[in-house]
Each structure stands twice: as C-alpha cells, then as structure tokens.
Amino acid sequence: MRVSHYFEWERAITGGQAQSVANQRQILDDHGIAYTTTPDVSADILHLNNMGPRSVYYARRARQAGTPVVVHTHQTAADFEDSFAFSNVLAKPMGPYLEYAYGLADVLVCPSEHNRAVVDRYTGVPKRVISNGFDPNKLDGYDDPDLRAEYLDRYDLDPPVVFNVAHVLERKGLETFIETARAMPDTDFVWFGYLNPTGGFLGQFLQSSESKRLVESAPDNCIFTGYVDDIAGAFAAGDIFYFPTHNENEGMALLEAMSTGVPPVIRGIDTYDWLDDGETCLKADSVAGFETALRALIDDPEERARIGQNARTETERFTLDTVGDQLVALYRDLTDA
C-alpha cells in the first residue's frame, strides 16, 4: 500500500491541525506504510488534510482515476470564526465551499462525534470518527521535578498554577481566561502558546486587534508566554488545565493535559459531552462558574488528584497506538489490502 498524504499550506499552518498531520505520519511510519507528502493520484489512497484549491483539484483528479479519497475534516465554518483577522468574514462563504470540497471524498475522517454531527450538515459522504490522538512520547519528562522547577522559575509562577496550552485566539476563550484571572488575583494563570494564529511575521499580521487588546489588558497574574521550546515544560508547570474554549473539533492539548493526570476545567460545549462533570473534569459556562470550579480544585488537593487520575485513565483510548489501528483499518477497507 502506498498513500499520498498531502497537507496543503503545510509550512504556514501550526497548532492542532499540524500536530494531527504529524501524528498521522507517525502512524504510517509505525505501521510500515509507504507514503509521499505530495499529491499523487497514482497512489493507492489520496489522503488530504486541508481542502485548499490544490487539494480540491487533486481530489477531482483522483475520483476520475478511481483512486479512493480520504479527507480529514479539520475545518468547519464555526471553528473558523474568531480565529484571526478577517476570519469571521471568511467564515460566511466557507460553509458552501466545504460542502463542495468535502463532497469530493470517498470517506471523511472526523476527529470527534461533535465534528461528525456538524459535517453531516455539509454532506452525506460516509464518515468515520477517528480521534486525532496524542503521542505520549511528546510529553516525555513532564513529571521531572527539575523541569517543573525550571518552568516555574522562568515565568515566576506560584503553584498551584492554572494553565492553558493553545494558540492565543478569541475562540479559545481568551476573554474568559483573562477575566477569570482578574477575578482570582491570588492565583497564577499562564497561557503557553503562540500569541498569533501561525507564528512568525504572517501570524503577526493575522492576529486580530481584539485579541491584541485583550492580551494587553490582562492583569499581572495572567501571563502569556508565547511559543515555548519544550512543551513538556508547560505540562510540568501546570496543576489545573483551564480550557474555556467556545468551539473545538476535538482539542488535542486537552487530551495531552489529561494524560499527565491534571484535572481539566472546561466549558460545557457539545464537543465534550463525552467527559463527565465532577468525574473526569469540571464544567462551567461563565466567569463566576469557572472561578467556583477552579477554587474548589485549588483548595482541595485530593479532589485535584482524583479528577486528574480519572482524566488520565479516560485518555488511554486516544493514544497513537489505538488511533493508529483505526486509521490503518480504514485504509485497508478502502484498498482491500
């Protein structure tokens, strides 16, 4: 079996989508499946990860050639909103565009049940839910006391630390995160991740004026680190993962955080219906509700440990080993290999 595994605009896209593609290629390597990262309709499968115009072109060619087309549904119009400058304007025509683009697939891979429900409104193409998964090896050393001490010292943090790992976007709950920190001046809040959608000069241009304003207005106990060179250090420093995002297809950083045994405090959005409030997480929908949940965990280390351990157990089904078997099974179903 040979797969054409193409990620349009690969050099410009960072964050969860880029990590998902890296995970898929790790799976291909682990299973000994040959692949090319260029679009090639002579391959046994054309697997597309970003339906830009070039991907649409090759999807049409592949269908004419009889090559099965697999498309990962990383984008929805709702997920596109409040992401960068002009994103809300572009989200309006994105729905009809994705209806057409996703309709070119033989199978759509949806990272969550929520994502599948959204994409069901775009097209009737068959869908399979396969998590983006996470690579435990990426977090090697997160439990090293020296690494924790290094990151606590670097950002002058006083445990227990409330943290997030994500691009700094309004959609990720930026305003809520900042306002919760403002309501809890005795607690350190830290957001690890790019301060713009893509990093670099282009990312600075794409960062919305509102997200810039919000970051600049943050209180002293709310720290934005920008890109960090060792992501394990972020998870080493944090004690409660705070993710007040408004919309997610899945949220890979949440899976990573849960796998380290820290309790998550999240917004009660449909994407996270699979998480049980009070058992594997705490859920809220307002600054006051989030403050209550965070204070409950800060004041009770045993409760932090209980929910954190439940969260860790829940993520065992999202490791790359499990997810990889599901993706390879899909490939084999399409090729009878």
C-alpha beads as a LAMMPS data file, in Angstrom:
LAMMPS data file: protein, C-alpha beads

337 atoms
336 bonds

1 atom types
1 bond types

-500.0 500.0 xlo xhi
-500.0 500.0 ylo yhi
-500.0 500.0 zlo zhi

Masses

1 110.0

Atoms # bond

1 1 1 0.000 0.000 0.000
2 1 1 1.188 3.495 -0.864
3 1 1 -0.543 6.635 0.407
4 1 1 -0.363 10.165 -0.947
5 1 1 -0.573 12.084 2.332
6 1 1 -0.934 15.740 1.397
7 1 1 -1.209 18.745 3.703
8 1 1 -1.819 21.901 1.679
9 1 1 -0.131 25.061 3.077
10 1 1 1.878 22.831 5.380
11 1 1 4.564 25.452 6.005
12 1 1 2.040 28.076 7.117
13 1 1 -0.240 26.060 9.415
14 1 1 0.690 25.308 13.013
15 1 1 -1.180 24.165 16.108
16 1 1 -3.518 21.209 16.426
17 1 1 -4.005 20.615 12.711
18 1 1 -0.271 20.416 12.083
19 1 1 0.128 18.080 15.071
20 1 1 -2.668 15.867 13.767
21 1 1 -0.876 15.527 10.435
22 1 1 2.372 14.730 12.242
23 1 1 0.513 12.079 14.243
24 1 1 -0.901 10.520 11.084
25 1 1 2.548 10.319 9.522
26 1 1 3.924 8.777 12.706
27 1 1 1.201 6.143 12.407
28 1 1 2.182 5.462 8.782
29 1 1 5.816 5.077 9.838
30 1 1 4.926 2.811 12.765
31 1 1 2.853 0.528 10.519
32 1 1 5.396 0.436 7.711
33 1 1 3.061 2.071 5.193
34 1 1 4.832 3.834 2.321
35 1 1 3.706 7.394 1.671
36 1 1 4.561 10.583 -0.140
37 1 1 3.725 14.077 1.086
38 1 1 2.987 15.332 -2.425
39 1 1 -0.403 14.906 -4.139
40 1 1 -0.235 11.813 -6.364
41 1 1 -3.344 10.214 -7.838
42 1 1 -1.350 7.101 -8.822
43 1 1 -1.069 6.164 -5.125
44 1 1 -3.443 3.603 -3.631
45 1 1 -5.092 6.311 -1.473
46 1 1 -5.120 10.100 -1.634
47 1 1 -5.382 11.411 1.945
48 1 1 -5.970 15.172 2.197
49 1 1 -5.674 17.274 5.351
50 1 1 -6.563 20.782 4.226
51 1 1 -9.051 21.357 1.434
52 1 1 -7.472 24.315 -0.277
53 1 1 -7.798 24.765 -4.060
54 1 1 -4.896 22.448 -4.885
55 1 1 -6.380 19.689 -2.716
56 1 1 -9.762 20.129 -4.404
57 1 1 -8.083 19.858 -7.799
58 1 1 -6.331 16.596 -6.900
59 1 1 -9.432 15.182 -5.229
60 1 1 -11.308 15.643 -8.509
61 1 1 -8.465 14.035 -10.465
62 1 1 -8.308 11.107 -8.041
63 1 1 -12.013 10.442 -8.398
64 1 1 -11.624 10.409 -12.188
65 1 1 -8.717 7.965 -11.805
66 1 1 -10.609 5.707 -9.405
67 1 1 -8.255 6.432 -6.506
68 1 1 -10.028 6.465 -3.093
69 1 1 -10.025 9.916 -1.473
70 1 1 -9.824 10.296 2.315
71 1 1 -10.297 13.776 3.777
72 1 1 -9.746 14.836 7.385
73 1 1 -12.444 17.331 8.427
74 1 1 -10.208 19.672 10.417
75 1 1 -12.207 22.742 9.374
76 1 1 -15.793 23.815 9.865
77 1 1 -17.209 27.286 9.370
78 1 1 -17.980 27.587 13.101
79 1 1 -14.468 26.538 14.081
80 1 1 -13.076 29.153 11.693
81 1 1 -14.744 32.084 13.470
82 1 1 -12.851 34.250 15.980
83 1 1 -9.545 32.743 14.917
84 1 1 -7.705 35.610 13.219
85 1 1 -8.184 38.926 11.472
86 1 1 -10.971 38.693 8.852
87 1 1 -11.835 35.100 9.872
88 1 1 -15.468 35.968 10.652
89 1 1 -15.895 37.489 7.199
90 1 1 -14.301 34.469 5.522
91 1 1 -16.383 32.032 7.589
92 1 1 -19.552 33.046 5.735
93 1 1 -18.595 31.562 2.332
94 1 1 -16.625 28.766 3.970
95 1 1 -19.716 26.649 4.657
96 1 1 -20.756 26.310 0.993
97 1 1 -17.120 25.817 -0.017
98 1 1 -16.646 22.964 2.466
99 1 1 -19.915 21.385 1.342
100 1 1 -18.400 21.090 -2.127
101 1 1 -14.850 20.193 -1.043
102 1 1 -15.846 17.534 1.499
103 1 1 -18.309 16.142 -1.019
104 1 1 -15.363 15.053 -3.184
105 1 1 -14.210 12.481 -0.609
106 1 1 -14.989 8.786 -0.533
107 1 1 -14.635 8.833 3.257
108 1 1 -14.409 11.739 5.672
109 1 1 -12.382 11.272 8.859
110 1 1 -13.949 13.255 11.715
111 1 1 -11.925 13.731 14.922
112 1 1 -14.984 13.639 17.209
113 1 1 -18.675 12.802 17.284
114 1 1 -19.443 16.518 17.535
115 1 1 -17.398 17.235 14.416
116 1 1 -19.234 14.473 12.560
117 1 1 -22.588 15.970 13.534
118 1 1 -21.506 19.348 12.164
119 1 1 -20.088 17.891 8.941
120 1 1 -23.274 15.828 8.471
121 1 1 -24.928 19.148 7.658
122 1 1 -22.426 19.686 4.818
123 1 1 -22.558 16.379 3.002
124 1 1 -23.830 12.822 3.102
125 1 1 -20.389 11.353 2.291
126 1 1 -19.626 8.362 4.581
127 1 1 -17.799 9.383 7.753
128 1 1 -15.645 7.622 10.280
129 1 1 -14.831 9.090 13.696
130 1 1 -11.128 8.695 14.466
131 1 1 -9.541 10.878 17.115
132 1 1 -6.506 12.998 16.261
133 1 1 -4.955 11.174 19.196
134 1 1 -1.854 12.191 21.079
135 1 1 1.698 10.927 21.292
136 1 1 2.709 10.254 24.914
137 1 1 6.365 10.416 23.849
138 1 1 5.907 14.102 23.038
139 1 1 5.444 14.772 26.751
140 1 1 8.471 12.835 27.975
141 1 1 9.831 14.455 31.139
142 1 1 6.666 16.310 32.157
143 1 1 6.906 14.638 35.580
144 1 1 10.551 15.652 36.107
145 1 1 10.758 17.857 39.251
146 1 1 13.733 19.712 37.778
147 1 1 11.781 20.607 34.624
148 1 1 8.869 21.794 36.761
149 1 1 11.174 23.937 38.871
150 1 1 12.766 25.383 35.723
151 1 1 9.444 26.475 34.201
152 1 1 8.013 27.745 37.479
153 1 1 11.124 29.862 37.930
154 1 1 11.242 31.018 34.308
155 1 1 7.761 32.524 34.483
156 1 1 7.765 33.320 38.231
157 1 1 4.815 31.023 38.938
158 1 1 3.498 30.067 42.351
159 1 1 1.678 26.675 42.493
160 1 1 -0.994 25.557 42.134
161 1 1 -0.814 27.000 38.617
162 1 1 -3.836 27.330 36.311
163 1 1 -2.706 26.920 32.695
164 1 1 -3.698 26.531 29.061
165 1 1 -1.742 25.290 26.034
166 1 1 -3.048 26.687 22.745
167 1 1 -2.718 29.427 20.170
168 1 1 -3.973 32.660 21.725
169 1 1 -7.312 33.064 19.932
170 1 1 -10.618 34.614 20.956
171 1 1 -12.348 31.355 20.030
172 1 1 -10.254 29.516 22.623
173 1 1 -11.908 31.524 25.395
174 1 1 -9.279 34.240 25.644
175 1 1 -11.519 36.860 27.241
176 1 1 -12.948 34.373 29.738
177 1 1 -9.458 33.183 30.679
178 1 1 -8.311 36.748 31.339
179 1 1 -11.414 37.765 33.256
180 1 1 -11.212 34.669 35.437
181 1 1 -7.610 35.562 36.253
182 1 1 -8.744 39.077 37.104
183 1 1 -11.337 37.628 39.499
184 1 1 -8.670 35.457 41.172
185 1 1 -5.673 37.762 41.796
186 1 1 -4.217 35.310 44.320
187 1 1 -3.728 32.620 41.632
188 1 1 -1.225 32.469 38.757
189 1 1 -2.712 31.887 35.308
190 1 1 -0.396 31.101 32.392
191 1 1 -1.200 30.553 28.700
192 1 1 1.507 28.672 26.793
193 1 1 1.436 29.080 23.007
194 1 1 1.778 31.353 20.012
195 1 1 0.341 34.831 20.504
196 1 1 -0.958 34.760 16.915
197 1 1 -2.579 32.197 14.597
198 1 1 0.534 30.836 12.885
199 1 1 3.644 32.274 14.491
200 1 1 6.177 34.378 12.573
201 1 1 5.561 37.540 10.562
202 1 1 2.434 36.239 8.838
203 1 1 0.935 35.359 12.197
204 1 1 1.541 38.878 13.498
205 1 1 -0.388 40.232 10.531
206 1 1 -3.254 37.785 11.078
207 1 1 -3.612 38.382 14.818
208 1 1 -6.898 40.193 15.428
209 1 1 -6.918 43.628 17.025
210 1 1 -9.323 42.337 19.689
211 1 1 -7.010 39.523 20.798
212 1 1 -4.132 42.017 20.984
213 1 1 -6.260 44.343 23.100
214 1 1 -7.308 41.552 25.423
215 1 1 -3.754 40.336 25.993
216 1 1 -2.551 43.865 26.674
217 1 1 -5.374 44.345 29.206
218 1 1 -4.576 41.181 31.179
219 1 1 -3.822 41.520 34.915
220 1 1 -0.342 40.848 36.297
221 1 1 -1.249 37.316 37.413
222 1 1 -2.173 36.335 33.824
223 1 1 0.938 35.505 31.788
224 1 1 1.217 34.810 28.056
225 1 1 4.496 33.030 27.319
226 1 1 4.356 32.866 23.535
227 1 1 5.928 29.817 21.908
228 1 1 7.813 27.513 24.280
229 1 1 10.621 25.277 23.040
230 1 1 9.762 22.293 25.268
231 1 1 6.022 21.684 25.521
232 1 1 6.623 19.123 28.266
233 1 1 7.739 22.059 30.422
234 1 1 4.307 23.645 30.098
235 1 1 2.626 20.485 31.374
236 1 1 5.257 20.144 34.095
237 1 1 4.481 23.621 35.437
238 1 1 0.689 23.396 35.352
239 1 1 -1.608 21.978 38.031
240 1 1 -5.094 22.651 36.617
241 1 1 -5.779 22.743 32.877
242 1 1 -8.217 25.579 32.159
243 1 1 -9.769 25.404 28.685
244 1 1 -12.762 27.773 28.317
245 1 1 -12.881 27.351 24.538
246 1 1 -16.104 28.192 22.714
247 1 1 -15.691 25.767 19.816
248 1 1 -13.449 22.763 19.129
249 1 1 -13.391 19.874 16.717
250 1 1 -11.577 17.874 19.402
251 1 1 -8.842 19.754 21.272
252 1 1 -5.596 17.786 21.298
253 1 1 -3.976 19.801 24.087
254 1 1 -6.834 18.777 26.367
255 1 1 -6.082 15.095 25.706
256 1 1 -2.398 15.721 26.382
257 1 1 -3.128 17.556 29.617
258 1 1 -5.485 14.831 30.830
259 1 1 -2.876 12.180 30.075
260 1 1 -0.494 13.853 32.538
261 1 1 -3.032 13.494 35.341
262 1 1 -4.006 17.145 35.782
263 1 1 -7.717 17.891 36.222
264 1 1 -9.343 19.897 33.407
265 1 1 -11.796 22.745 33.890
266 1 1 -13.640 23.220 30.618
267 1 1 -16.602 24.940 29.042
268 1 1 -19.680 22.738 28.701
269 1 1 -19.735 22.631 24.894
270 1 1 -21.133 19.763 22.814
271 1 1 -17.657 18.582 21.836
272 1 1 -17.042 17.496 25.415
273 1 1 -20.276 15.654 26.102
274 1 1 -18.106 12.529 26.498
275 1 1 -16.469 13.993 29.621
276 1 1 -18.349 13.599 32.914
277 1 1 -18.644 16.750 35.008
278 1 1 -17.356 16.028 38.501
279 1 1 -15.577 12.823 37.480
280 1 1 -13.165 13.429 34.598
281 1 1 -13.436 17.239 34.580
282 1 1 -15.304 20.215 35.978
283 1 1 -17.546 22.153 33.596
284 1 1 -18.837 25.727 33.685
285 1 1 -20.096 28.402 31.286
286 1 1 -19.376 31.742 32.960
287 1 1 -16.514 33.502 34.692
288 1 1 -18.262 33.061 38.048
289 1 1 -18.791 29.356 37.371
290 1 1 -15.198 28.846 36.297
291 1 1 -13.955 30.680 39.389
292 1 1 -16.001 28.383 41.608
293 1 1 -14.679 25.270 39.870
294 1 1 -11.057 26.420 39.961
295 1 1 -11.203 27.418 43.621
296 1 1 -12.705 24.035 44.507
297 1 1 -9.685 22.285 42.965
298 1 1 -7.141 24.750 44.329
299 1 1 -8.481 24.320 47.867
300 1 1 -8.680 20.508 47.717
301 1 1 -5.512 18.703 46.526
302 1 1 -7.190 15.311 46.995
303 1 1 -10.003 16.302 44.640
304 1 1 -7.425 17.544 42.135
305 1 1 -5.709 14.180 42.293
306 1 1 -8.978 12.198 41.999
307 1 1 -10.275 14.008 38.933
308 1 1 -6.789 14.104 37.420
309 1 1 -6.408 10.332 37.728
310 1 1 -9.857 9.759 36.230
311 1 1 -8.898 12.050 33.355
312 1 1 -5.651 10.160 32.787
313 1 1 -7.491 6.832 32.606
314 1 1 -10.006 8.277 30.141
315 1 1 -7.268 9.228 27.654
316 1 1 -5.863 5.714 27.280
317 1 1 -8.157 5.130 24.278
318 1 1 -6.724 8.187 22.498
319 1 1 -3.063 7.162 22.278
320 1 1 -1.478 6.918 18.838
321 1 1 -1.306 3.118 19.137
322 1 1 -5.102 2.853 19.400
323 1 1 -5.885 5.629 16.933
324 1 1 -3.314 4.240 14.506
325 1 1 -5.024 0.877 14.311
326 1 1 -8.286 2.632 13.431
327 1 1 -6.724 4.710 10.646
328 1 1 -4.907 1.740 9.133
329 1 1 -8.135 -0.295 9.255
330 1 1 -9.833 2.449 7.228
331 1 1 -7.051 2.348 4.632
332 1 1 -7.366 -1.416 4.352
333 1 1 -11.134 -1.202 3.971
334 1 1 -10.645 1.139 1.016
335 1 1 -7.939 -0.907 -0.702
336 1 1 -8.790 -4.447 0.442
337 1 1 -5.107 -4.705 1.310

Bonds

1 1 1 2
2 1 2 3
3 1 3 4
4 1 4 5
5 1 5 6
6 1 6 7
7 1 7 8
8 1 8 9
9 1 9 10
10 1 10 11
11 1 11 12
12 1 12 13
13 1 13 14
14 1 14 15
15 1 15 16
16 1 16 17
17 1 17 18
18 1 18 19
19 1 19 20
20 1 20 21
21 1 21 22
22 1 22 23
23 1 23 24
24 1 24 25
25 1 25 26
26 1 26 27
27 1 27 28
28 1 28 29
29 1 29 30
30 1 30 31
31 1 31 32
32 1 32 33
33 1 33 34
34 1 34 35
35 1 35 36
36 1 36 37
37 1 37 38
38 1 38 39
39 1 39 40
40 1 40 41
41 1 41 42
42 1 42 43
43 1 43 44
44 1 44 45
45 1 45 46
46 1 46 47
47 1 47 48
48 1 48 49
49 1 49 50
50 1 50 51
51 1 51 52
52 1 52 53
53 1 53 54
54 1 54 55
55 1 55 56
56 1 56 57
57 1 57 58
58 1 58 59
59 1 59 60
60 1 60 61
61 1 61 62
62 1 62 63
63 1 63 64
64 1 64 65
65 1 65 66
66 1 66 67
67 1 67 68
68 1 68 69
69 1 69 70
70 1 70 71
71 1 71 72
72 1 72 73
73 1 73 74
74 1 74 75
75 1 75 76
76 1 76 77
77 1 77 78
78 1 78 79
79 1 79 80
80 1 80 81
81 1 81 82
82 1 82 83
83 1 83 84
84 1 84 85
85 1 85 86
86 1 86 87
87 1 87 88
88 1 88 89
89 1 89 90
90 1 90 91
91 1 91 92
92 1 92 93
93 1 93 94
94 1 94 95
95 1 95 96
96 1 96 97
97 1 97 98
98 1 98 99
99 1 99 100
100 1 100 101
101 1 101 102
102 1 102 103
103 1 103 104
104 1 104 105
105 1 105 106
106 1 106 107
107 1 107 108
108 1 108 109
109 1 109 110
110 1 110 111
111 1 111 112
112 1 112 113
113 1 113 114
114 1 114 115
115 1 115 116
116 1 116 117
117 1 117 118
118 1 118 119
119 1 119 120
120 1 120 121
121 1 121 122
122 1 122 123
123 1 123 124
124 1 124 125
125 1 125 126
126 1 126 127
127 1 127 128
128 1 128 129
129 1 129 130
130 1 130 131
131 1 131 132
132 1 132 133
133 1 133 134
134 1 134 135
135 1 135 136
136 1 136 137
137 1 137 138
138 1 138 139
139 1 139 140
140 1 140 141
141 1 141 142
142 1 142 143
143 1 143 144
144 1 144 145
145 1 145 146
146 1 146 147
147 1 147 148
148 1 148 149
149 1 149 150
150 1 150 151
151 1 151 152
152 1 152 153
153 1 153 154
154 1 154 155
155 1 155 156
156 1 156 157
157 1 157 158
158 1 158 159
159 1 159 160
160 1 160 161
161 1 161 162
162 1 162 163
163 1 163 164
164 1 164 165
165 1 165 166
166 1 166 167
167 1 167 168
168 1 168 169
169 1 169 170
170 1 170 171
171 1 171 172
172 1 172 173
173 1 173 174
174 1 174 175
175 1 175 176
176 1 176 177
177 1 177 178
178 1 178 179
179 1 179 180
180 1 180 181
181 1 181 182
182 1 182 183
183 1 183 184
184 1 184 185
185 1 185 186
186 1 186 187
187 1 187 188
188 1 188 189
189 1 189 190
190 1 190 191
191 1 191 192
192 1 192 193
193 1 193 194
194 1 194 195
195 1 195 196
196 1 196 197
197 1 197 198
198 1 198 199
199 1 199 200
200 1 200 201
201 1 201 202
202 1 202 203
203 1 203 204
204 1 204 205
205 1 205 206
206 1 206 207
207 1 207 208
208 1 208 209
209 1 209 210
210 1 210 211
211 1 211 212
212 1 212 213
213 1 213 214
214 1 214 215
215 1 215 216
216 1 216 217
217 1 217 218
218 1 218 219
219 1 219 220
220 1 220 221
221 1 221 222
222 1 222 223
223 1 223 224
224 1 224 225
225 1 225 226
226 1 226 227
227 1 227 228
228 1 228 229
229 1 229 230
230 1 230 231
231 1 231 232
232 1 232 233
233 1 233 234
234 1 234 235
235 1 235 236
236 1 236 237
237 1 237 238
238 1 238 239
239 1 239 240
240 1 240 241
241 1 241 242
242 1 242 243
243 1 243 244
244 1 244 245
245 1 245 246
246 1 246 247
247 1 247 248
248 1 248 249
249 1 249 250
250 1 250 251
251 1 251 252
252 1 252 253
253 1 253 254
254 1 254 255
255 1 255 256
256 1 256 257
257 1 257 258
258 1 258 259
259 1 259 260
260 1 260 261
261 1 261 262
262 1 262 263
263 1 263 264
264 1 264 265
265 1 265 266
266 1 266 267
267 1 267 268
268 1 268 269
269 1 269 270
270 1 270 271
271 1 271 272
272 1 272 273
273 1 273 274
274 1 274 275
275 1 275 276
276 1 276 277
277 1 277 278
278 1 278 279
279 1 279 280
280 1 280 281
281 1 281 282
282 1 282 283
283 1 283 284
284 1 284 285
285 1 285 286
286 1 286 287
287 1 287 288
288 1 288 289
289 1 289 290
290 1 290 291
291 1 291 292
292 1 292 293
293 1 293 294
294 1 294 295
295 1 295 296
296 1 296 297
297 1 297 298
298 1 298 299
299 1 299 300
300 1 300 301
301 1 301 302
302 1 302 303
303 1 303 304
304 1 304 305
305 1 305 306
306 1 306 307
307 1 307 308
308 1 308 309
309 1 309 310
310 1 310 311
311 1 311 312
312 1 312 313
313 1 313 314
314 1 314 315
315 1 315 316
316 1 316 317
317 1 317 318
318 1 318 319
319 1 319 320
320 1 320 321
321 1 321 322
322 1 322 323
323 1 323 324
324 1 324 325
325 1 325 326
326 1 326 327
327 1 327 328
328 1 328 329
329 1 329 330
330 1 330 331
331 1 331 332
332 1 332 333
333 1 333 334
334 1 334 335
335 1 335 336
336 1 336 337
